[in-house]
Amino acid sequence: MPKHYKGWRQFFLEPWFLKVLLIINVLGSIYGYYWYRVQLQLTSPKFWIFIPDSPLSTTLFSLSILLILLKREIPFLKFLAVITVIKYGFWAVFVNTHYWLLSGQIHWVEVMLWLSHLGMAIEGIIYLRFFLPSSLEGGVVAVWIVINDYVDYAWDLHPYLYLQAQLPVVEFFTYCLTFVLLFVIIISVWRVKRENKL
């Protein structure tokens, strides 16, 4: 990550802001694992890494923020974190919105989840500019998000949905979202190569 940014970019690297963001993501991760508690209990531990998609992504993002505060560099971890918080942030926003459209019911818990996951996606988009990958790192992240989709829907390990009727639409949206993120990964790798030539 470049050592210096000016203007608005520097604001997102201010220690006080990073500490607030760290606390928010840690608390969100804890609640997220609690949310997935039933699905984790009913799933073999060897598949647990594929179950709590959102809290795992915010855990990775928390570690990334901590690394910035400690002035340490693990570019792969940081890039994986931003891509997954973007993916599962938008995924949950879509799932909750789709549920509201189908059921006509809106509960405060879903509103809270909608807002918090939108925040996940936004933070990922903001920090994507700071966490650019090498070709290898981008390739590994791309493979991971594709594998995760396969496991979720081919092995039926996707996060529980509010309604079973949501599955076909959510599955299609997930694949579309992954396709968009693969394009984002390609652009990110290209940006690194361009900056290295300058």
Secondary structure, 3 states (H helix, E strand, C coil): CCCCCCCHHHHCCCHHHHHHHHHHHHHHHHHHHHHCHHHHHCCCHHHHHHCCHHHHHHHHHHHHHHHHHCCCCCHHHHHHHHHHHHHHHHHHHHHHHHHHHHHCCCCHHHHHHHHHHHHHHHHHHHHHCCCCCCHHHHHHHHHHHHHHHHHHHHCCCCCCCCCHHHHHHHHHHHHHHHHHHHHHHHHHHHHHHHHHHC
